[in-house]
Amino acid sequence: MWTCPHCGGTRGFFFSDENLQGMLCLAPDCGRFDATAVLPAHEASGDAPLPPQ
Ligand SMILES: [Zn+2]
């Protein structure tokens, strides 16, 4: 489980694009970005499917 290095919260949103990846903390009084987070293993195999349009 991911833990925010700033506030210790465990609720985060994984964000990635071609330049940046990491977890965005969802704690309302934090909201910081942890660029050291890695993609969860179950999402790292193959390309993630895109959500339906
Ligand atoms: Zn946080």
mmCIF file of the protein (N, C-alpha, C, O) and its ligand, coordinates in Angstrom:
data_MODEL
# 
_entry.id   MODEL 
# 
loop_
_entity.id 
_entity.type 
_entity.pdbx_number_of_molecules 
1 polymer     1 
2 non-polymer 1 
# 
_entity_poly.entity_id                      1 
_entity_poly.type                           'polypeptide(L)' 
_entity_poly.nstd_linkage                   no 
_entity_poly.nstd_monomer                   no 
_entity_poly.pdbx_seq_one_letter_code       MWTCPHCGGTRGFFFSDENLQGMLCLAPDCGRFDATAVLPAHEASGDAPLPPQ 
_entity_poly.pdbx_seq_one_letter_code_can   MWTCPHCGGTRGFFFSDENLQGMLCLAPDCGRFDATAVLPAHEASGDAPLPPQ 
_entity_poly.pdbx_strand_id                 A 
# 
loop_
_entity_poly_seq.entity_id 
_entity_poly_seq.num 
_entity_poly_seq.mon_id 
_entity_poly_seq.hetero 
1 1  MET n 
1 2  TRP n 
1 3  THR n 
1 4  CYS n 
1 5  PRO n 
1 6  HIS n 
1 7  CYS n 
1 8  GLY n 
1 9  GLY n 
1 10 THR n 
1 11 ARG n 
1 12 GLY n 
1 13 PHE n 
1 14 PHE n 
1 15 PHE n 
1 16 SER n 
1 17 ASP n 
1 18 GLU n 
1 19 ASN n 
1 20 LEU n 
1 21 GLN n 
1 22 GLY n 
1 23 MET n 
1 24 LEU n 
1 25 CYS n 
1 26 LEU n 
1 27 ALA n 
1 28 PRO n 
1 29 ASP n 
1 30 CYS n 
1 31 GLY n 
1 32 ARG n 
1 33 PHE n 
1 34 ASP n 
1 35 ALA n 
1 36 THR n 
1 37 ALA n 
1 38 VAL n 
1 39 LEU n 
1 40 PRO n 
1 41 ALA n 
1 42 HIS n 
1 43 GLU n 
1 44 ALA n 
1 45 SER n 
1 46 GLY n 
1 47 ASP n 
1 48 ALA n 
1 49 PRO n 
1 50 LEU n 
1 51 PRO n 
1 52 PRO n 
1 53 GLN n 
# 
loop_
_struct_asym.id 
_struct_asym.entity_id 
A 1 
B 2 
# 
loop_
_chem_comp.id 
_chem_comp.type 
_chem_comp.mon_nstd_flag 
ALA 'L-peptide linking' y 
ARG 'L-peptide linking' y 
ASN 'L-peptide linking' y 
ASP 'L-peptide linking' y 
CYS 'L-peptide linking' y 
GLN 'L-peptide linking' y 
GLU 'L-peptide linking' y 
GLY 'peptide linking'   y 
HIS 'L-peptide linking' y 
LEU 'L-peptide linking' y 
MET 'L-peptide linking' y 
PHE 'L-peptide linking' y 
PRO 'L-peptide linking' y 
SER 'L-peptide linking' y 
THR 'L-peptide linking' y 
TRP 'L-peptide linking' y 
VAL 'L-peptide linking' y 
ZN  non-polymer         . 
# 
_pdbx_entity_nonpoly.entity_id   2 
_pdbx_entity_nonpoly.name        ? 
_pdbx_entity_nonpoly.comp_id     ZN 
# 
_pdbx_nonpoly_scheme.asym_id         B 
_pdbx_nonpoly_scheme.entity_id       2 
_pdbx_nonpoly_scheme.mon_id          ZN 
_pdbx_nonpoly_scheme.ndb_seq_num     1 
_pdbx_nonpoly_scheme.pdb_seq_num     101 
_pdbx_nonpoly_scheme.auth_seq_num    101 
_pdbx_nonpoly_scheme.pdb_mon_id      ZN 
_pdbx_nonpoly_scheme.auth_mon_id     ZN 
_pdbx_nonpoly_scheme.pdb_strand_id   A 
_pdbx_nonpoly_scheme.pdb_ins_code    . 
# 
loop_
_atom_site.group_PDB 
_atom_site.id 
_atom_site.type_symbol 
_atom_site.label_atom_id 
_atom_site.label_alt_id 
_atom_site.label_comp_id 
_atom_site.label_asym_id 
_atom_site.label_entity_id 
_atom_site.label_seq_id 
_atom_site.pdbx_PDB_ins_code 
_atom_site.Cartn_x 
_atom_site.Cartn_y 
_atom_site.Cartn_z 
_atom_site.occupancy 
_atom_site.B_iso_or_equiv 
_atom_site.pdbx_formal_charge 
_atom_site.auth_seq_id 
_atom_site.auth_comp_id 
_atom_site.auth_asym_id 
_atom_site.auth_atom_id 
_atom_site.pdbx_PDB_model_num 
ATOM   1   N  N  . MET A 1 1  ? 0.841   -1.194 0.000   1.00 0.00 ? 1   MET A N  1 
ATOM   2   C  CA . MET A 1 1  ? 0.000   0.000  0.000   1.00 0.00 ? 1   MET A CA 1 
ATOM   3   C  C  . MET A 1 1  ? 0.879   1.249  0.000   1.00 0.00 ? 1   MET A C  1 
ATOM   4   O  O  . MET A 1 1  ? 1.909   1.309  0.672   1.00 0.00 ? 1   MET A O  1 
ATOM   5   N  N  . TRP A 1 2  ? 0.451   2.226  -0.760  1.00 0.00 ? 2   TRP A N  1 
ATOM   6   C  CA . TRP A 1 2  ? 1.178   3.495  -0.791  1.00 0.00 ? 2   TRP A CA 1 
ATOM   7   C  C  . TRP A 1 2  ? 0.892   4.300  0.470   1.00 0.00 ? 2   TRP A C  1 
ATOM   8   O  O  . TRP A 1 2  ? -0.232  4.318  0.971   1.00 0.00 ? 2   TRP A O  1 
ATOM   9   N  N  . THR A 1 3  ? 1.917   4.958  0.966   1.00 0.00 ? 3   THR A N  1 
ATOM   10  C  CA . THR A 1 3  ? 1.752   5.878  2.084   1.00 0.00 ? 3   THR A CA 1 
ATOM   11  C  C  . THR A 1 3  ? 2.360   7.212  1.705   1.00 0.00 ? 3   THR A C  1 
ATOM   12  O  O  . THR A 1 3  ? 3.497   7.276  1.239   1.00 0.00 ? 3   THR A O  1 
ATOM   13  N  N  . CYS A 1 4  ? 1.614   8.259  1.903   1.00 0.00 ? 4   CYS A N  1 
ATOM   14  C  CA . CYS A 1 4  ? 2.100   9.596  1.562   1.00 0.00 ? 4   CYS A CA 1 
ATOM   15  C  C  . CYS A 1 4  ? 3.305   9.967  2.422   1.00 0.00 ? 4   CYS A C  1 
ATOM   16  O  O  . CYS A 1 4  ? 3.222   9.892  3.648   1.00 0.00 ? 4   CYS A O  1 
ATOM   17  N  N  . PRO A 1 5  ? 4.418   10.362 1.814   1.00 0.00 ? 5   PRO A N  1 
ATOM   18  C  CA . PRO A 1 5  ? 5.600   10.730 2.597   1.00 0.00 ? 5   PRO A CA 1 
ATOM   19  C  C  . PRO A 1 5  ? 5.444   12.075 3.298   1.00 0.00 ? 5   PRO A C  1 
ATOM   20  O  O  . PRO A 1 5  ? 6.252   12.422 4.159   1.00 0.00 ? 5   PRO A O  1 
ATOM   21  N  N  . HIS A 1 6  ? 4.425   12.821 2.942   1.00 0.00 ? 6   HIS A N  1 
ATOM   22  C  CA . HIS A 1 6  ? 4.236   14.155 3.524   1.00 0.00 ? 6   HIS A CA 1 
ATOM   23  C  C  . HIS A 1 6  ? 3.309   14.123 4.730   1.00 0.00 ? 6   HIS A C  1 
ATOM   24  O  O  . HIS A 1 6  ? 3.599   14.741 5.755   1.00 0.00 ? 6   HIS A O  1 
ATOM   25  N  N  . CYS A 1 7  ? 2.184   13.400 4.613   1.00 0.00 ? 7   CYS A N  1 
ATOM   26  C  CA . CYS A 1 7  ? 1.207   13.402 5.702   1.00 0.00 ? 7   CYS A CA 1 
ATOM   27  C  C  . CYS A 1 7  ? 0.951   12.014 6.272   1.00 0.00 ? 7   CYS A C  1 
ATOM   28  O  O  . CYS A 1 7  ? 0.287   11.891 7.301   1.00 0.00 ? 7   CYS A O  1 
ATOM   29  N  N  . GLY A 1 8  ? 1.458   10.970 5.634   1.00 0.00 ? 8   GLY A N  1 
ATOM   30  C  CA . GLY A 1 8  ? 1.254   9.619  6.135   1.00 0.00 ? 8   GLY A CA 1 
ATOM   31  C  C  . GLY A 1 8  ? -0.064  9.007  5.716   1.00 0.00 ? 8   GLY A C  1 
ATOM   32  O  O  . GLY A 1 8  ? -0.382  7.887  6.116   1.00 0.00 ? 8   GLY A O  1 
ATOM   33  N  N  . GLY A 1 9  ? -0.839  9.728  4.913   1.00 0.00 ? 9   GLY A N  1 
ATOM   34  C  CA . GLY A 1 9  ? -2.122  9.208  4.457   1.00 0.00 ? 9   GLY A CA 1 
ATOM   35  C  C  . GLY A 1 9  ? -1.925  8.074  3.458   1.00 0.00 ? 9   GLY A C  1 
ATOM   36  O  O  . GLY A 1 9  ? -0.870  7.947  2.835   1.00 0.00 ? 9   GLY A O  1 
ATOM   37  N  N  . THR A 1 10 ? -2.952  7.265  3.322   1.00 0.00 ? 10  THR A N  1 
ATOM   38  C  CA . THR A 1 10 ? -2.853  6.124  2.419   1.00 0.00 ? 10  THR A CA 1 
ATOM   39  C  C  . THR A 1 10 ? -3.790  6.248  1.224   1.00 0.00 ? 10  THR A C  1 
ATOM   40  O  O  . THR A 1 10 ? -3.847  5.350  0.383   1.00 0.00 ? 10  THR A O  1 
ATOM   41  N  N  . ARG A 1 11 ? -4.515  7.337  1.145   1.00 0.00 ? 11  ARG A N  1 
ATOM   42  C  CA . ARG A 1 11 ? -5.409  7.523  0.007   1.00 0.00 ? 11  ARG A CA 1 
ATOM   43  C  C  . ARG A 1 11 ? -4.699  8.361  -1.035  1.00 0.00 ? 11  ARG A C  1 
ATOM   44  O  O  . ARG A 1 11 ? -4.347  9.517  -0.804  1.00 0.00 ? 11  ARG A O  1 
ATOM   45  N  N  . GLY A 1 12 ? -4.497  7.738  -2.199  1.00 0.00 ? 12  GLY A N  1 
ATOM   46  C  CA . GLY A 1 12 ? -3.803  8.453  -3.254  1.00 0.00 ? 12  GLY A CA 1 
ATOM   47  C  C  . GLY A 1 12 ? -4.334  8.061  -4.612  1.00 0.00 ? 12  GLY A C  1 
ATOM   48  O  O  . GLY A 1 12 ? -4.964  7.017  -4.782  1.00 0.00 ? 12  GLY A O  1 
ATOM   49  N  N  . PHE A 1 13 ? -4.063  8.924  -5.578  1.00 0.00 ? 13  PHE A N  1 
ATOM   50  C  CA . PHE A 1 13 ? -4.475  8.685  -6.955  1.00 0.00 ? 13  PHE A CA 1 
ATOM   51  C  C  . PHE A 1 13 ? -3.218  8.553  -7.799  1.00 0.00 ? 13  PHE A C  1 
ATOM   52  O  O  . PHE A 1 13 ? -2.385  9.459  -7.813  1.00 0.00 ? 13  PHE A O  1 
ATOM   53  N  N  . PHE A 1 14 ? -3.069  7.432  -8.505  1.00 0.00 ? 14  PHE A N  1 
ATOM   54  C  CA . PHE A 1 14 ? -1.883  7.266  -9.323  1.00 0.00 ? 14  PHE A CA 1 
ATOM   55  C  C  . PHE A 1 14 ? -2.026  8.031  -10.620 1.00 0.00 ? 14  PHE A C  1 
ATOM   56  O  O  . PHE A 1 14 ? -3.005  7.884  -11.353 1.00 0.00 ? 14  PHE A O  1 
ATOM   57  N  N  . PHE A 1 15 ? -1.012  8.860  -10.888 1.00 0.00 ? 15  PHE A N  1 
ATOM   58  C  CA . PHE A 1 15 ? -1.008  9.672  -12.091 1.00 0.00 ? 15  PHE A CA 1 
ATOM   59  C  C  . PHE A 1 15 ? 0.240   9.338  -12.888 1.00 0.00 ? 15  PHE A C  1 
ATOM   60  O  O  . PHE A 1 15 ? 1.331   9.210  -12.333 1.00 0.00 ? 15  PHE A O  1 
ATOM   61  N  N  . SER A 1 16 ? 0.067   9.196  -14.208 1.00 0.00 ? 16  SER A N  1 
ATOM   62  C  CA . SER A 1 16 ? 1.266   9.053  -15.026 1.00 0.00 ? 16  SER A CA 1 
ATOM   63  C  C  . SER A 1 16 ? 1.009   9.580  -16.419 1.00 0.00 ? 16  SER A C  1 
ATOM   64  O  O  . SER A 1 16 ? -0.084  9.434  -16.966 1.00 0.00 ? 16  SER A O  1 
ATOM   65  N  N  . ASP A 1 17 ? 2.040   10.199 -16.988 1.00 0.00 ? 17  ASP A N  1 
ATOM   66  C  CA . ASP A 1 17 ? 2.034   10.524 -18.403 1.00 0.00 ? 17  ASP A CA 1 
ATOM   67  C  C  . ASP A 1 17 ? 3.454   10.328 -18.900 1.00 0.00 ? 17  ASP A C  1 
ATOM   68  O  O  . ASP A 1 17 ? 4.269   9.710  -18.215 1.00 0.00 ? 17  ASP A O  1 
ATOM   69  N  N  . GLU A 1 18 ? 3.759   10.841 -20.076 1.00 0.00 ? 18  GLU A N  1 
ATOM   70  C  CA . GLU A 1 18 ? 5.074   10.564 -20.655 1.00 0.00 ? 18  GLU A CA 1 
ATOM   71  C  C  . GLU A 1 18 ? 6.214   11.217 -19.884 1.00 0.00 ? 18  GLU A C  1 
ATOM   72  O  O  . GLU A 1 18 ? 7.364   10.796 -20.005 1.00 0.00 ? 18  GLU A O  1 
ATOM   73  N  N  . ASN A 1 19 ? 5.910   12.227 -19.104 1.00 0.00 ? 19  ASN A N  1 
ATOM   74  C  CA . ASN A 1 19 ? 6.954   12.955 -18.408 1.00 0.00 ? 19  ASN A CA 1 
ATOM   75  C  C  . ASN A 1 19 ? 6.999   12.703 -16.909 1.00 0.00 ? 19  ASN A C  1 
ATOM   76  O  O  . ASN A 1 19 ? 8.035   12.896 -16.271 1.00 0.00 ? 19  ASN A O  1 
ATOM   77  N  N  . LEU A 1 20 ? 5.898   12.282 -16.359 1.00 0.00 ? 20  LEU A N  1 
ATOM   78  C  CA . LEU A 1 20 ? 5.768   12.298 -14.916 1.00 0.00 ? 20  LEU A CA 1 
ATOM   79  C  C  . LEU A 1 20 ? 4.919   11.129 -14.468 1.00 0.00 ? 20  LEU A C  1 
ATOM   80  O  O  . LEU A 1 20 ? 3.928   10.780 -15.109 1.00 0.00 ? 20  LEU A O  1 
ATOM   81  N  N  . GLN A 1 21 ? 5.319   10.527 -13.361 1.00 0.00 ? 21  GLN A N  1 
ATOM   82  C  CA . GLN A 1 21 ? 4.420   9.563  -12.743 1.00 0.00 ? 21  GLN A CA 1 
ATOM   83  C  C  . GLN A 1 21 ? 4.596   9.582  -11.250 1.00 0.00 ? 21  GLN A C  1 
ATOM   84  O  O  . GLN A 1 21 ? 5.688   9.846  -10.747 1.00 0.00 ? 21  GLN A O  1 
ATOM   85  N  N  . GLY A 1 22 ? 3.547   9.308  -10.553 1.00 0.00 ? 22  GLY A N  1 
ATOM   86  C  CA . GLY A 1 22 ? 3.602   9.275  -9.108  1.00 0.00 ? 22  GLY A CA 1 
ATOM   87  C  C  . GLY A 1 22 ? 2.210   9.272  -8.538  1.00 0.00 ? 22  GLY A C  1 
ATOM   88  O  O  . GLY A 1 22 ? 1.216   9.167  -9.257  1.00 0.00 ? 22  GLY A O  1 
ATOM   89  N  N  . MET A 1 23 ? 2.161   9.389  -7.223  1.00 0.00 ? 23  MET A N  1 
ATOM   90  C  CA . MET A 1 23 ? 0.880   9.370  -6.547  1.00 0.00 ? 23  MET A CA 1 
ATOM   91  C  C  . MET A 1 23 ? 0.523   10.775 -6.082  1.00 0.00 ? 23  MET A C  1 
ATOM   92  O  O  . MET A 1 23 ? 1.342   11.482 -5.495  1.00 0.00 ? 23  MET A O  1 
ATOM   93  N  N  . LEU A 1 24 ? -0.705  11.156 -6.356  1.00 0.00 ? 24  LEU A N  1 
ATOM   94  C  CA . LEU A 1 24 ? -1.242  12.412 -5.855  1.00 0.00 ? 24  LEU A CA 1 
ATOM   95  C  C  . LEU A 1 24 ? -2.023  12.108 -4.585  1.00 0.00 ? 24  LEU A C  1 
ATOM   96  O  O  . LEU A 1 24 ? -2.966  11.318 -4.604  1.00 0.00 ? 24  LEU A O  1 
ATOM   97  N  N  . CYS A 1 25 ? -1.631  12.733 -3.484  1.00 0.00 ? 25  CYS A N  1 
ATOM   98  C  CA . CYS A 1 25 ? -2.291  12.482 -2.208  1.00 0.00 ? 25  CYS A CA 1 
ATOM   99  C  C  . CYS A 1 25 ? -3.691  13.075 -2.221  1.00 0.00 ? 25  CYS A C  1 
ATOM   100 O  O  . CYS A 1 25 ? -3.901  14.205 -2.663  1.00 0.00 ? 25  CYS A O  1 
ATOM   101 N  N  . LEU A 1 26 ? -4.647  12.288 -1.726  1.00 0.00 ? 26  LEU A N  1 
ATOM   102 C  CA . LEU A 1 26 ? -6.034  12.741 -1.707  1.00 0.00 ? 26  LEU A CA 1 
ATOM   103 C  C  . LEU A 1 26 ? -6.451  13.321 -0.362  1.00 0.00 ? 26  LEU A C  1 
ATOM   104 O  O  . LEU A 1 26 ? -7.609  13.698 -0.187  1.00 0.00 ? 26  LEU A O  1 
ATOM   105 N  N  . ALA A 1 27 ? -5.541  13.397 0.575   1.00 0.00 ? 27  ALA A N  1 
ATOM   106 C  CA . ALA A 1 27 ? -5.893  14.018 1.852   1.00 0.00 ? 27  ALA A CA 1 
ATOM   107 C  C  . ALA A 1 27 ? -6.176  15.498 1.620   1.00 0.00 ? 27  ALA A C  1 
ATOM   108 O  O  . ALA A 1 27 ? -5.375  16.183 0.985   1.00 0.00 ? 27  ALA A O  1 
ATOM   109 N  N  . PRO A 1 28 ? -7.317  16.008 2.130   1.00 0.00 ? 28  PRO A N  1 
ATOM   110 C  CA . PRO A 1 28 ? -7.720  17.372 1.808   1.00 0.00 ? 28  PRO A CA 1 
ATOM   111 C  C  . PRO A 1 28 ? -6.741  18.432 2.315   1.00 0.00 ? 28  PRO A C  1 
ATOM   112 O  O  . PRO A 1 28 ? -6.650  19.515 1.736   1.00 0.00 ? 28  PRO A O  1 
ATOM   113 N  N  . ASP A 1 29 ? -6.020  18.134 3.375   1.00 0.00 ? 29  ASP A N  1 
ATOM   114 C  CA . ASP A 1 29 ? -5.072  19.123 3.895   1.00 0.00 ? 29  ASP A CA 1 
ATOM   115 C  C  . ASP A 1 29 ? -3.648  18.872 3.423   1.00 0.00 ? 29  ASP A C  1 
ATOM   116 O  O  . ASP A 1 29 ? -2.702  19.470 3.936   1.00 0.00 ? 29  ASP A O  1 
ATOM   117 N  N  . CYS A 1 30 ? -3.498  17.983 2.442   1.00 0.00 ? 30  CYS A N  1 
ATOM   118 C  CA . CYS A 1 30 ? -2.153  17.695 1.918   1.00 0.00 ? 30  CYS A CA 1 
ATOM   119 C  C  . CYS A 1 30 ? -2.156  17.943 0.424   1.00 0.00 ? 30  CYS A C  1 
ATOM   120 O  O  . CYS A 1 30 ? -1.739  19.006 -0.036  1.00 0.00 ? 30  CYS A O  1 
ATOM   121 N  N  . GLY A 1 31 ? -2.629  16.957 -0.340  1.00 0.00 ? 31  GLY A N  1 
ATOM   122 C  CA . GLY A 1 31 ? -2.764  17.161 -1.776  1.00 0.00 ? 31  GLY A CA 1 
ATOM   123 C  C  . GLY A 1 31 ? -1.454  17.226 -2.520  1.00 0.00 ? 31  GLY A C  1 
ATOM   124 O  O  . GLY A 1 31 ? -1.423  17.665 -3.670  1.00 0.00 ? 31  GLY A O  1 
ATOM   125 N  N  . ARG A 1 32 ? -0.363  16.800 -1.893  1.00 0.00 ? 32  ARG A N  1 
ATOM   126 C  CA . ARG A 1 32 ? 0.935   16.886 -2.561  1.00 0.00 ? 32  ARG A CA 1 
ATOM   127 C  C  . ARG A 1 32 ? 1.182   15.671 -3.452  1.00 0.00 ? 32  ARG A C  1 
ATOM   128 O  O  . ARG A 1 32 ? 0.462   14.674 -3.401  1.00 0.00 ? 32  ARG A O  1 
ATOM   129 N  N  . PHE A 1 33 ? 2.221   15.792 -4.265  1.00 0.00 ? 33  PHE A N  1 
ATOM   130 C  CA . PHE A 1 33 ? 2.541   14.783 -5.257  1.00 0.00 ? 33  PHE A CA 1 
ATOM   131 C  C  . PHE A 1 33 ? 3.792   14.049 -4.845  1.00 0.00 ? 33  PHE A C  1 
ATOM   132 O  O  . PHE A 1 33 ? 4.797   14.670 -4.497  1.00 0.00 ? 33  PHE A O  1 
ATOM   133 N  N  . ASP A 1 34 ? 3.739   12.718 -4.881  1.00 0.00 ? 34  ASP A N  1 
ATOM   134 C  CA . ASP A 1 34 ? 4.893   11.889 -4.546  1.00 0.00 ? 34  ASP A CA 1 
ATOM   135 C  C  . ASP A 1 34 ? 5.426   11.260 -5.821  1.00 0.00 ? 34  ASP A C  1 
ATOM   136 O  O  . ASP A 1 34 ? 4.910   10.245 -6.289  1.00 0.00 ? 34  ASP A O  1 
ATOM   137 N  N  . ALA A 1 35 ? 6.454   11.866 -6.374  1.00 0.00 ? 35  ALA A N  1 
ATOM   138 C  CA . ALA A 1 35 ? 7.011   11.389 -7.640  1.00 0.00 ? 35  ALA A CA 1 
ATOM   139 C  C  . ALA A 1 35 ? 7.855   10.141 -7.481  1.00 0.00 ? 35  ALA A C  1 
ATOM   140 O  O  . ALA A 1 35 ? 8.304   9.572  -8.476  1.00 0.00 ? 35  ALA A O  1 
ATOM   141 N  N  . THR A 1 36 ? 8.079   9.703  -6.248  1.00 0.00 ? 36  THR A N  1 
ATOM   142 C  CA . THR A 1 36 ? 8.878   8.496  -6.038  1.00 0.00 ? 36  THR A CA 1 
ATOM   143 C  C  . THR A 1 36 ? 8.019   7.247  -6.052  1.00 0.00 ? 36  THR A C  1 
ATOM   144 O  O  . THR A 1 36 ? 8.541   6.132  -6.056  1.00 0.00 ? 36  THR A O  1 
ATOM   145 N  N  . ALA A 1 37 ? 6.696   7.425  -6.058  1.00 0.00 ? 37  ALA A N  1 
ATOM   146 C  CA . ALA A 1 37 ? 5.812   6.259  -6.056  1.00 0.00 ? 37  ALA A CA 1 
ATOM   147 C  C  . ALA A 1 37 ? 5.964   5.507  -7.379  1.00 0.00 ? 37  ALA A C  1 
ATOM   148 O  O  . ALA A 1 37 ? 6.201   6.104  -8.429  1.00 0.00 ? 37  ALA A O  1 
ATOM   149 N  N  . VAL A 1 38 ? 5.826   4.218  -7.301  1.00 0.00 ? 38  VAL A N  1 
ATOM   150 C  CA . VAL A 1 38 ? 5.906   3.394  -8.508  1.00 0.00 ? 38  VAL A CA 1 
ATOM   151 C  C  . VAL A 1 38 ? 4.534   2.818  -8.820  1.00 0.00 ? 38  VAL A C  1 
ATOM   152 O  O  . VAL A 1 38 ? 3.670   2.696  -7.952  1.00 0.00 ? 38  VAL A O  1 
ATOM   153 N  N  . LEU A 1 39 ? 4.370   2.475  -10.074 1.00 0.00 ? 39  LEU A N  1 
ATOM   154 C  CA . LEU A 1 39 ? 3.101   1.899  -10.504 1.00 0.00 ? 39  LEU A CA 1 
ATOM   155 C  C  . LEU A 1 39 ? 2.853   0.599  -9.748  1.00 0.00 ? 39  LEU A C  1 
ATOM   156 O  O  . LEU A 1 39 ? 3.751   -0.239 -9.656  1.00 0.00 ? 39  LEU A O  1 
ATOM   157 N  N  . PRO A 1 40 ? 1.654   0.418  -9.208  1.00 0.00 ? 40  PRO A N  1 
ATOM   158 C  CA . PRO A 1 40 ? 1.353   -0.851 -8.537  1.00 0.00 ? 40  PRO A CA 1 
ATOM   159 C  C  . PRO A 1 40 ? 1.584   -2.040 -9.458  1.00 0.00 ? 40  PRO A C  1 
ATOM   160 O  O  . PRO A 1 40 ? 1.324   -1.968 -10.659 1.00 0.00 ? 40  PRO A O  1 
ATOM   161 N  N  . ALA A 1 41 ? 2.075   -3.132 -8.887  1.00 0.00 ? 41  ALA A N  1 
ATOM   162 C  CA . ALA A 1 41 ? 2.507   -4.271 -9.690  1.00 0.00 ? 41  ALA A CA 1 
ATOM   163 C  C  . ALA A 1 41 ? 1.411   -4.805 -10.590 1.00 0.00 ? 41  ALA A C  1 
ATOM   164 O  O  . ALA A 1 41 ? 1.674   -5.216 -11.720 1.00 0.00 ? 41  ALA A O  1 
ATOM   165 N  N  . HIS A 1 42 ? 0.174   -4.800 -10.091 1.00 0.00 ? 42  HIS A N  1 
ATOM   166 C  CA . HIS A 1 42 ? -0.901  -5.374 -10.893 1.00 0.00 ? 42  HIS A CA 1 
ATOM   167 C  C  . HIS A 1 42 ? -1.257  -4.489 -12.083 1.00 0.00 ? 42  HIS A C  1 
ATOM   168 O  O  . HIS A 1 42 ? -1.972  -4.923 -12.986 1.00 0.00 ? 42  HIS A O  1 
ATOM   169 N  N  . GLU A 1 43 ? -0.758  -3.238 -12.089 1.00 0.00 ? 43  GLU A N  1 
ATOM   170 C  CA . GLU A 1 43 ? -1.012  -2.358 -13.222 1.00 0.00 ? 43  GLU A CA 1 
ATOM   171 C  C  . GLU A 1 43 ? 0.210   -2.242 -14.126 1.00 0.00 ? 43  GLU A C  1 
ATOM   172 O  O  . GLU A 1 43 ? 0.149   -1.616 -15.185 1.00 0.00 ? 43  GLU A O  1 
ATOM   173 N  N  . ALA A 1 44 ? 1.318   -2.847 -13.705 1.00 0.00 ? 44  ALA A N  1 
ATOM   174 C  CA . ALA A 1 44 ? 2.566   -2.653 -14.442 1.00 0.00 ? 44  ALA A CA 1 
ATOM   175 C  C  . ALA A 1 44 ? 2.740   -3.648 -15.583 1.00 0.00 ? 44  ALA A C  1 
ATOM   176 O  O  . ALA A 1 44 ? 3.635   -3.483 -16.412 1.00 0.00 ? 44  ALA A O  1 
ATOM   177 N  N  . SER A 1 45 ? 1.911   -4.662 -15.635 1.00 0.00 ? 45  SER A N  1 
ATOM   178 C  CA . SER A 1 45 ? 2.076   -5.658 -16.680 1.00 0.00 ? 45  SER A CA 1 
ATOM   179 C  C  . SER A 1 45 ? 1.264   -5.264 -17.915 1.00 0.00 ? 45  SER A C  1 
ATOM   180 O  O  . SER A 1 45 ? 0.033   -5.272 -17.894 1.00 0.00 ? 45  SER A O  1 
ATOM   181 N  N  . GLY A 1 46 ? 1.956   -4.930 -18.958 1.00 0.00 ? 46  GLY A N  1 
ATOM   182 C  CA . GLY A 1 46 ? 1.285   -4.554 -20.190 1.00 0.00 ? 46  GLY A CA 1 
ATOM   183 C  C  . GLY A 1 46 ? 0.693   -3.157 -20.112 1.00 0.00 ? 46  GLY A C  1 
ATOM   184 O  O  . GLY A 1 46 ? 0.800   -2.480 -19.090 1.00 0.00 ? 46  GLY A O  1 
ATOM   185 N  N  . ASP A 1 47 ? 0.075   -2.739 -21.191 1.00 0.00 ? 47  ASP A N  1 
ATOM   186 C  CA . ASP A 1 47 ? -0.520  -1.424 -21.241 1.00 0.00 ? 47  ASP A CA 1 
ATOM   187 C  C  . ASP A 1 47 ? -1.836  -1.419 -20.485 1.00 0.00 ? 47  ASP A C  1 
ATOM   188 O  O  . ASP A 1 47 ? -2.646  -2.334 -20.636 1.00 0.00 ? 47  ASP A O  1 
ATOM   189 N  N  . ALA A 1 48 ? -2.049  -0.409 -19.685 1.00 0.00 ? 48  ALA A N  1 
ATOM   190 C  CA . ALA A 1 48 ? -3.319  -0.278 -18.983 1.00 0.00 ? 48  ALA A CA 1 
ATOM   191 C  C  . ALA A 1 48 ? -4.411  0.045  -19.987 1.00 0.00 ? 48  ALA A C  1 
ATOM   192 O  O  . ALA A 1 48 ? -4.220  0.889  -20.863 1.00 0.00 ? 48  ALA A O  1 
ATOM   193 N  N  . PRO A 1 49 ? -5.538  -0.610 -19.870 1.00 0.00 ? 49  PRO A N  1 
ATOM   194 C  CA . PRO A 1 49 ? -6.630  -0.314 -20.795 1.00 0.00 ? 49  PRO A CA 1 
ATOM   195 C  C  . PRO A 1 49 ? -7.168  1.090  -20.566 1.00 0.00 ? 49  PRO A C  1 
ATOM   196 O  O  . PRO A 1 49 ? -7.252  1.554  -19.429 1.00 0.00 ? 49  PRO A O  1 
ATOM   197 N  N  . LEU A 1 50 ? -7.526  1.750  -21.633 1.00 0.00 ? 50  LEU A N  1 
ATOM   198 C  CA . LEU A 1 50 ? -8.096  3.081  -21.505 1.00 0.00 ? 50  LEU A CA 1 
ATOM   199 C  C  . LEU A 1 50 ? -9.553  2.976  -21.083 1.00 0.00 ? 50  LEU A C  1 
ATOM   200 O  O  . LEU A 1 50 ? -10.250 2.040  -21.474 1.00 0.00 ? 50  LEU A O  1 
ATOM   201 N  N  . PRO A 1 51 ? -10.009 3.925  -20.293 1.00 0.00 ? 51  PRO A N  1 
ATOM   202 C  CA . PRO A 1 51 ? -11.429 3.898  -19.915 1.00 0.00 ? 51  PRO A CA 1 
ATOM   203 C  C  . PRO A 1 51 ? -12.307 4.140  -21.143 1.00 0.00 ? 51  PRO A C  1 
ATOM   204 O  O  . PRO A 1 51 ? -11.884 4.803  -22.090 1.00 0.00 ? 51  PRO A O  1 
ATOM   205 N  N  . PRO A 1 52 ? -13.501 3.614  -21.127 1.00 0.00 ? 52  PRO A N  1 
ATOM   206 C  CA . PRO A 1 52 ? -14.391 3.828  -22.277 1.00 0.00 ? 52  PRO A CA 1 
ATOM   207 C  C  . PRO A 1 52 ? -14.701 5.302  -22.466 1.00 0.00 ? 52  PRO A C  1 
ATOM   208 O  O  . PRO A 1 52 ? -14.854 6.049  -21.500 1.00 0.00 ? 52  PRO A O  1 
ATOM   209 N  N  . GLN A 1 53 ? -14.789 5.700  -23.700 1.00 0.00 ? 53  GLN A N  1 
ATOM   210 C  CA . GLN A 1 53 ? -15.045 7.117  -23.996 1.00 0.00 ? 53  GLN A CA 1 
ATOM   211 C  C  . GLN A 1 53 ? -16.510 7.448  -23.815 1.00 0.00 ? 53  GLN A C  1 
ATOM   212 O  O  . GLN A 1 53 ? -16.914 8.592  -24.019 1.00 0.00 ? 53  GLN A O  1 
HETATM 213 ZN ZN . ZN  B 2 .  ? -0.383  13.529 1.883   1.00 0.00 2 101 ZN  A ZN 1 
# 
